[in-house]
Amino acid sequence: MSEIIVAVDGPAGSGKSSVSKEAARRLGYAYLDTGAAYRALAWHCLDEGVDVENADAVAERARSFDYATGMDPDHYFVRVGGEDITPDIREPRVTAVVSAVARVSEVREALNAMFRRMMSQHPRPGVIAEGRDITTVVAPDAPVRVLLTATEEARIARRSAEVSAQSTEATAQQLASRDRQDSRVVDFMTAAPGVITIDSTDIDFEQTVQALIDTVRSGLSTE
């Protein structure tokens, strides 16, 4: 695995994906969106008519999952079976069921192993990997581990701006539901020992990106 791994966790709507991708671009690192794999698997199950509440059926799909994603922050994509589904994994119908897929232990084990392989094989000097379990399970020994968080109100506002096809009320309900379901799997609101918290509630996107970059440089300088 790459010696320079930056692990970023945090709740839905905290800006993990956009901030991590931009920070990776500026640092010349690879970027790994682990949440996209769970969303892609959820999309695949829906597309194939698999009952996402059937843990065995979902686990079986995960074992034969033909998944690919771009780790170059300037050429990001998500593909299943060679089909580009980058925008599709953000559809509300996928968001509504992704937690059901992600809480299957066999799925998490299979995808976590895949994430470790991907982090070990990229050609760049470092990688910023973001998503659930990154700081505690996937890369607990990463030299830089960050919890990116924000208040519920801030997260709702940001997610509403991203998903213009639904009301703010619907977005708020969906985000609260996602938080409740995800909390059954992992504690993503509390920083584990050694994990640095960045609260983006009162700072803008540019300031949050810079805060992450500063944290990376500071963390690496102490190694």
C-alpha positions as MATLAB code, in Angstrom:
seq = 'MSEIIVAVDGPAGSGKSSVSKEAARRLGYAYLDTGAAYRALAWHCLDEGVDVENADAVAERARSFDYATGMDPDHYFVRVGGEDITPDIREPRVTAVVSAVARVSEVREALNAMFRRMMSQHPRPGVIAEGRDITTVVAPDAPVRVLLTATEEARIARRSAEVSAQSTEATAQQLASRDRQDSRVVDFMTAAPGVITIDSTDIDFEQTVQALIDTVRSGLSTE';
ca = [
       0.000    0.000    0.000;
       1.183    3.544   -0.747;
       3.199    5.103    2.062;
       1.161    8.307    1.761;
      -2.467    7.601    2.483;
      -4.871   10.296    3.581;
      -8.029    8.762    5.046;
     -11.115   11.008    5.217;
     -14.348   10.000    6.951;
     -17.474   11.937    7.882;
     -21.266   12.065    7.594;
     -23.264   12.398    4.378;
     -23.297   15.944    3.047;
     -20.121   16.989    4.865;
     -18.257   17.569    1.603;
     -15.989   14.498    1.786;
     -16.081   13.771   -1.928;
     -15.707   17.250   -3.419;
     -13.142   18.425   -0.872;
     -11.074   15.235   -1.057;
     -11.065   15.258   -4.853;
      -9.916   18.874   -5.071;
      -7.256   18.393   -2.407;
      -5.965   15.329   -4.275;
      -5.843   17.321   -7.510;
      -3.759   20.085   -5.929;
      -1.413   17.678   -4.168;
      -0.940   15.488   -7.251;
      -2.421   12.498   -5.434;
      -4.822    9.809   -6.522;
      -8.415   10.035   -5.301;
     -10.535    7.114   -4.114;
     -14.250    7.603   -3.468;
     -15.135    4.426   -1.583;
     -18.764    5.437   -1.167;
     -19.154    5.282   -4.940;
     -18.544    1.519   -4.829;
     -21.421    1.001   -2.390;
     -23.640    3.250   -4.497;
     -22.629    1.384   -7.645;
     -23.454   -1.940   -6.011;
     -26.817   -0.550   -4.891;
     -27.476    0.672   -8.446;
     -26.468   -2.753   -9.804;
     -28.854   -4.534   -7.432;
     -31.723   -2.252   -8.440;
     -30.874   -2.665  -12.114;
     -30.833   -6.456  -11.772;
     -33.975   -6.619   -9.641;
     -32.124   -7.882   -6.558;
     -33.912   -7.375   -3.242;
     -31.555   -5.075   -1.319;
     -33.031   -6.318    1.972;
     -31.849   -9.849    1.140;
     -28.338   -9.824    2.606;
     -27.331  -13.116    0.988;
     -28.406  -11.961   -2.473;
     -26.577   -8.644   -2.075;
     -23.431  -10.386   -0.810;
     -23.506  -12.716   -3.814;
     -23.616   -9.713   -6.151;
     -20.687   -8.112   -4.334;
     -18.543  -11.193   -4.889;
     -18.993  -10.994   -8.678;
     -19.110   -7.205   -8.908;
     -17.496   -5.898  -12.134;
     -16.580   -2.473  -10.797;
     -14.153    0.191  -11.973;
     -13.543    3.786  -10.950;
     -11.119    6.489  -12.005;
      -8.551    7.448   -9.369;
      -7.269   10.432  -11.332;
      -9.203   13.385   -9.854;
      -9.320   14.964  -13.319;
     -10.738   11.831  -14.935;
     -13.216   10.465  -12.419;
     -15.735    7.836  -13.500;
     -17.746    4.954  -12.116;
     -18.444    1.890  -14.248;
     -20.241   -1.399  -13.705;
     -19.794   -4.043  -16.364;
     -18.150   -1.436  -18.569;
     -21.205    0.847  -18.421;
     -20.575    4.396  -17.244;
     -23.001    5.077  -14.390;
     -21.231    8.083  -12.857;
     -24.352   10.296  -12.639;
     -26.729    7.405  -11.956;
     -25.264    6.495   -8.573;
     -26.406    9.877   -7.200;
     -30.056    9.282   -8.017;
     -32.432    9.484   -5.011;
     -33.529    5.881   -5.555;
     -29.936    4.741   -5.079;
     -29.396    6.969   -2.055;
     -32.529    5.495   -0.487;
     -31.148    1.930   -0.499;
     -27.369    2.277   -0.312;
     -27.303    1.896    3.489;
     -29.123   -1.429    3.218;
     -26.373   -2.636    0.905;
     -23.524   -1.158    2.949;
     -24.524   -2.702    6.252;
     -24.092   -6.274    4.957;
     -20.876   -7.447    6.615;
     -19.824   -9.659    3.677;
     -20.200   -6.678    1.346;
     -18.034   -4.469    3.544;
     -15.344   -7.141    3.795;
     -15.251   -7.662    0.033;
     -15.205   -3.971   -0.840;
     -12.697   -3.055    1.875;
     -10.305   -5.642    0.437;
     -10.870   -4.120   -3.002;
     -10.142   -0.617   -1.674;
      -6.838   -1.759   -0.168;
      -5.826   -3.291   -3.511;
      -6.700   -0.091   -5.332;
      -4.691    2.034   -2.912;
      -1.679   -0.235   -3.336;
      -1.723   -0.213   -7.136;
      -2.111    3.436   -8.138;
       1.001    5.140   -9.629;
       0.801    8.509   -7.839;
       2.885    9.521   -4.801;
      -0.127    9.451   -2.491;
      -3.861    8.835   -2.348;
      -6.746   10.536   -0.600;
      -9.354    7.883    0.189;
     -12.686    8.992    1.581;
     -15.731    7.222    2.928;
     -17.007    5.044    5.753;
     -14.544    2.946    7.782;
     -11.533    4.506    6.077;
      -9.951    5.940    9.214;
     -10.682    2.938   11.430;
     -10.937   -0.220    9.310;
      -9.613    0.210    5.762;
      -6.543    2.324    6.546;
      -6.220    2.619   10.337;
      -2.437    3.088   10.031;
      -2.616    5.902    7.469;
      -0.230    8.746    8.376;
      -3.055   11.270    8.031;
      -6.613   10.494    9.156;
      -9.338   13.130    9.107;
     -12.973   13.370   10.176;
     -14.664   16.014    8.012;
     -17.888   17.100    9.633;
     -20.505   19.873    9.697;
     -23.794   20.602   11.407;
     -26.921   18.891   10.133;
     -28.264   22.224    8.863;
     -25.126   22.895    6.821;
     -25.110   19.384    5.409;
     -28.768   19.631    4.382;
     -28.130   22.937    2.607;
     -25.184   21.498    0.693;
     -26.944   18.318   -0.300;
     -30.014   20.311   -1.403;
     -27.790   22.346   -3.718;
     -26.474   19.111   -5.236;
     -29.884   17.446   -5.659;
     -32.059   20.095   -7.262;
     -34.698   17.582   -8.347;
     -36.185   17.238   -4.860;
     -37.350   19.587   -2.109;
     -35.252   20.672    0.851;
     -37.675   18.840    3.139;
     -37.224   15.599    1.209;
     -33.463   16.055    1.253;
     -33.496   16.653    5.014;
     -35.555   13.514    5.626;
     -33.285   11.476    3.368;
     -30.130   12.758    5.049;
     -31.504   12.076    8.542;
     -32.534    8.582    7.475;
     -29.091    7.933    5.976;
     -27.413    9.085    9.193;
     -29.591    6.767   11.272;
     -28.984    3.762    9.054;
     -25.251    4.353    8.671;
     -24.823    4.774   12.423;
     -25.810    1.131   12.820;
     -22.659    0.182   10.940;
     -20.014    2.695   12.011;
     -19.584    5.755   14.215;
     -18.887    8.474   11.671;
     -19.635   11.466   13.912;
     -16.884   10.930   16.485;
     -13.179   11.037   15.674;
     -11.311    7.894   16.688;
      -8.011    8.315   18.583;
      -5.425    9.930   16.308;
      -8.023   11.243   13.849;
      -8.067   15.016   13.257;
     -11.452   16.751   13.017;
     -12.130   19.454   10.425;
     -15.471   21.194   10.985;
     -16.596   22.870    7.764;
     -19.807   24.378    9.139;
     -18.567   27.973    9.092;
     -15.978   27.834    6.320;
     -16.484   27.701    2.568;
     -15.334   25.101    0.067;
     -11.983   26.745   -0.677;
     -11.195   27.117    3.015;
     -12.132   23.495    3.669;
      -9.893   22.257    0.865;
      -7.020   24.326    2.214;
      -7.653   23.045    5.741;
      -7.372   19.463    4.468;
      -4.202   20.229    2.509;
      -2.652   21.944    5.545;
      -3.577   18.938    7.687;
      -1.959   16.568    5.188;
       1.270   18.566    5.049;
       1.379   18.946    8.804;
       0.708   15.254    9.359;
       3.384   14.150    6.901;
       5.966   16.545    8.342;
       5.713   14.795   11.709;
       6.213   11.313   10.266;
];
